[in-house]
Amino acid sequence: MKILALNPGSTSTKVALFECGPDGARELWSDTQRYDTDVIGRFSGVMEQEEFRLDEIRKCLSAHGTSPSELDAVVGRGGLLKPIESGTYEVDEHMLSDLRSCKWGAHASNLGAPLAMRLAAEGGNPGAFIVDPVVVDELAPVARLSGLPEIERRSIFHALNQKAVARRAADELGKPYDECNLIVAHMGGGISVGAHEKGRVIDVNNALDGDGPFSPERAGSLPVGALIKMAFSGKYELPQMLKMITGKGGLVAHLGTNDLREVVRRMDSGDEKAKLLFEAMAYRIAKEIGSCAASLGGEVDAIVLTGGLAYNDGFIDLIRDRAEFISQVKVYPGEDEMLALVEGALRVLKGSEPARKYERG
C-alpha cells in the first residue's frame, strides 16, 4: 500500500510518500514546500490558502512522478476541532465544516484534512484520514477542574508525537501501550508533558495556552496575580499579551532566541544568564514530570523524552538527574510526525483499529 502524508505548517507544507508492507512503513520520498511570507500574506486567513497549497502539492507529486490514483490513502495533520478521543479519524463533511469555519480556532493544521480529502477524491476516493490532532482529550475528571468554575483546564498538546513515541516505548518494554503507565515529555518550540495511563493521557499541560514549563517560545505557567496586574496596567493590548504567552515567551522573551543551539553557544562563551535559563527550563520540565508521576500514583514504567530539544545531551542529563528516581528514562530525539500519521492510517487499513467518526460539537 502507498500512503501520502501531509503536514501543513504556518509557512510550509511537508509532503511524504510511504510504502507500507508486512514490516511496516518505508518512506519513498519526502519534500518540504516553503512559502515566502509575502505569498502567504496575500491571503486574509489560513483557510483561504487551501487552493494555493493544493496546487503546490500537485506540483510536488508531479515532480516525484506520483499520481493520486496510485495512493491507497491520504492522511493529513489534524487541526483545531472540538475535544476528541485519540485515534485515526475519517475525514468527512462534519469535520471539514468545523475546520473551514475555524469554529474551534484558526491554525495552519486546519488545512490537513481538507487537502487530504481533495487529493483522495482526485485519486478515485481512497481513504482520507487525520490522526491524533492536538485537541485529543482524555483528561481524568479531577484533572479537568480548576479553582474557578468559569475556567476549565483544556487538553491541547503534541498528541501525535506523544502517542507515537509512547507506543514505541511500550514496544521496547515488551508491553501493549494500553497496559503501560508512561510519562511523555515533548520538547520543542512548545513543551507538553503527559501522564499516559493504560493508553490514555489522563493529565497534560495545555502547551498552547499558558500552562506547564516555559519553552523556547512559550511563557508556560505564570504567577496569576502578577499576570492580571500586567494585563490591566494599560501598557499592553490583548493581542500583545497573547503573543507574549505564545510566540514571544520563554527563551525568546529572556534571550531573544528560540534556538537552543544559540543558547548553548552563549553558555560556552561564558553567558551566565543563558546558562541559568538553560538549567531553569530543564528544571521546570523535570518538575512537570514529577507532577505527572503523582497523577499516575507513582506507578511509572518509563519516562519518555522526545522533540527537537532531546537532541541536546546536556539538556537531557539535567532532566535525567532530577527525574530518573521515578523510573527509567528513554530518549527519542526529534518528532517523526509524518511516520506517525502514516502509522495511524495503516492501523485502520490493516484492521488493527477502527476508523473513528467525527461528530460536530
N, C-alpha and C positions, 0 to 999 in steps of 0.2 A: 504493500500500500504506500501511496505517496500523500503526505500531509503538508500543506503550506501553512506557515505560522506568520502572523502579522502583529507587530508591536508598535503602535503609534506613540511617539513622544511629542513634546511641545514643538520642536523644530526638526524632527526626524521621523522616519518610519523604518523599523527593522523588518526585513523580509527574509525568510529562510525556508528552504525545501528539505524535507526529511523523507528518507525511505525507511519503512518500518517492516521488520520481519520477525521471525521467532526469537531472535536475540535482542530485540529492542529497536530503537530508532537511531538512524545514522544520518548525519547532515550531508546532503549532496552539495548544496551551495548556500551562501548567505550574503546579504547585501544590506548596507545601511544607507538609506537615502537621506541626505541632509539638505535642508531648505534654508535659503537666505532669509534672515529676519524681515527684510524688505518685502519678500514674496509673501510670507505668512502674514505680515502686517496689512496686506491689502484686503484680508478677509475680516468681516465685522465680528465674527465669533468662530469658535473651534469647529462647530458642526458645518459651517459654510465651506470648510476645506474638503469635504467628502469627495466631491467630483474631481478636484485637483489631485488629491492623493491617490484616488483610484486610477487616474490616468498615469500617474508616475509609477504605480505598481505594475500596471500593464506593460509599460516600457521596460521595467526591470525583468518581468517574466520573459518578455520577448528577447531581451539581451542574453538571458541564460538558456534560451531555447526551450522554454517551458510553456505549455498550453494549459489553461484551466481545465480542459477536457480530460487531461491525464491525472487530475487530482481526485483522491478518494475523500478528502475532507479539507476544509479551510478553518483554521482556528485563530481567533483574534484575542488580544488582551481585553479583559473585561473592564468596563468603565464604572462610573458612579451611578449605581442603581439603588433600589431600596435594600436594606439589610437582608441578606440571604444566607442559606446554608452553604457550606463548602461543597464543591463538586464541579462537574462539567455540565454546562447548560446549552441546550439547543437555542440557537438564535431564532426568534420569532417576532411577529409584528408587535406584540406587547412590549417586548424588550426594546425593540427599535424605537417605539414611540416614546418611552421614558428617556432613552439616551438622546434622541434627536431633539427632544424638548428641553433637555438639561434639567428635568424636574428635580433631580436629586443632586445637581451640581454640574458644572462645566469643567471638563478636563479632556486633554487630547486622547486619553484612553477610551473615551466615549465613541471614538471612531472605529475601534477594533471590530465590534460586532457588525455595524453596517457594511464595512469594507469586506468582511468575511462573507456575509450573506450575498453581496452582489457578485463577488468573484465565484462563489459556489454556484450561483444561478447561471453565470456565464459558462460554467463547466458542465452544465446539464444537471444541476441541483445535487451535487454531493453534499454531505453534511456540513453545516456551519455551526461552530461552537465558540463559547468562551469558557475559560477555566479559572476558578478561584479569584474573582475580582477583589479589589481592595476592601469592598464592603461586606466580605464574609463575616457573619455574626453568629458566634456560637457561645457568647458570654453566659456564664452562670448568672442566675438572678441576683445573687448577692454582689456580683462584680458590676452589675449594671447601674446600681443605685449610687447617687452622690449625696452630699449633705444638703442639697436643695432639691425639692420636688420638681422645680421648673427646669432643672438641668440633669439629663440622663447621660451616663457615660456611653460613648459610641465606639463600636469596633471598626476602626479604619486602620489597616496595617498592610504589610507586604505579604498578603496571604499566599500569592502564587509561589514565591520563592520559599517562604516559611514551610508551606505544606510539602513542597518538593524535597527540600533537604531533610525534613522530618522523616519522610518515607525512606530516603536514602540512609539516614542514620539507623532507622528501625531495621532495615535490611541487614546492615552491618552488625547490629546487635542480635540478629537471628530471631527477631520477633515481628509479628504483624504491627503495623503502625497503630491500629486500634487496640493494641494491648500494651502500648508504651506510654510512659509519662516522660515528656521531654520539655526542656526549656530552650526555645529557639530565639536567638538574637540576630535580626537582620540589621546590618550596619552599613549604611550608605549615606547619601545626602540627607535622608531621614533615617531614624532608628526606631525599630519596633521590637519589643521583647514579649514573646507569647508563652503562656503556660499551656502546653498540649497534654490534655488528659484523655487517654484512651481514644485518640483520634479526633478530639475536639479542642479548639482553642478557647478554654473557659475563661481566660483573662488575658488582656493585652492592652498596652498603652495606645492611645489614639496618636499615631505617628504623624498625622497631617495637621492636627488642630490644637497643638499645645499641650502635650502630655508626655510624661516619661523623660528619658535622658535628653539633654541637648545634643545636637548633632552638628555636622558641618554647616547646615543651612537652617536649622530649626531651633527655636528657643527652648523647647521642652517645657516641663512643669516650672511655673514661676510663683513667687510669693503673691498670693491673690490680692491682698490689701495694697501692696505697692503697685501692682499692675492696674488696679482700679484707679488709684490716685494719678497714675501716669496718664491713663486714658482720659480723665476729666481735668487734666492740667491746662487744657486749651492749646497745648503745643502741637498736638497731633490730630489728624483726621482719621476716621475709621479705616480707610484703605492703607494708611501708613502703619497703623497698629497691627493690622492683619499681616502685612508684609514683614513686619519685624518678628512676628511669631513664626511665619513660614516663608522662607526665602532669604531673609536677611538677618536671621537669628543665628545663634550658636557661634561657630568659628568665624563666620562672615562678620558678625557683629563685633567680636572681640579682636580679630586679627586681619579682617579684610580679605580672607581667602576661604574657599570651601575645599581646598586641595590638601589632604593630609600629608602628601609628599612635600609640599611647600612648608607646612608646619614643621616637619622633620628637618628640612634644610635649615630653618631658622633655629631650631633647637641645637643642631650641630654647630651652628655659628655662635652659640652662647646666649641665645634669646631665652631668658628665664620665663617671660610671660608665655611664650609659645610652649615651653616645657610644662608649665602649670596647666595650661588649657588641655594639652595632650593627656596629661595624667588625670585631670578632672573629668574629661569625657569618658575615659575608661572606668573611672571610679563610679560614675553615675550609671553606666551600663551594668557593672557588677552589682550595684545596689538594686537595680531593677530585677536582675536575675535572682537575687535573694528574695525579693518580694514575690516573684513567681514560684519560688521554692515553697514559700508559705502557702500560696494558693493550691499547691499540689500536696500539701500536708507533709512535705519533706521527702516524699517518695519520688525520686527523680532518677530515671535510667541513664540520662545523659544531658549535658548542656551542649547545644549546637550553636556555633558562631559562624556567620556567613555574611555575604555582602562585600563590597569593594574594600572596606576598611580592614577586612580579615586578611588581606594580603600583607599587612604590616605585622611582622613577628613581634616587635617590641610592644605594640598596642595589644596584641593577643596575650602576651605574657603578663601585662598589667592586669588584665581581666582574669586570666587563669589564676594568678596569685591570690586574688580575693575570693574567687568563686569555686575553685576546684574542691574545696572541702565538702561541697554539696554533692557533687557527682563528677564523673569523668567528663572531660571536655573534648568535643570533636569539632574540627575546623574544616569548613568547605568555602574557600575564598571565592568571591565573585557571585554572580547570580545567573544561572542558566535558565533564564525566563523562556527563551524560545523552545528549548528542550522540554521544560515543564509544561508549556502549552501543548506541545505535541503529545507528550505522555498522557495528559488528561484526555485529549481526544482519542488516543489509542485505547485507553481503558474502556471507553464506550464502544468503539468499533470492534474490539475483541470480546465484548460482552462481560468483562470483569466487573463493571459497574454500570448502572442505568444512567441514561442521559436525563438530566433534570429539566423541568419546565419552569419558566419564569412567570410569576403571577404579578400583575401590576399592583403597586401599592396605592 
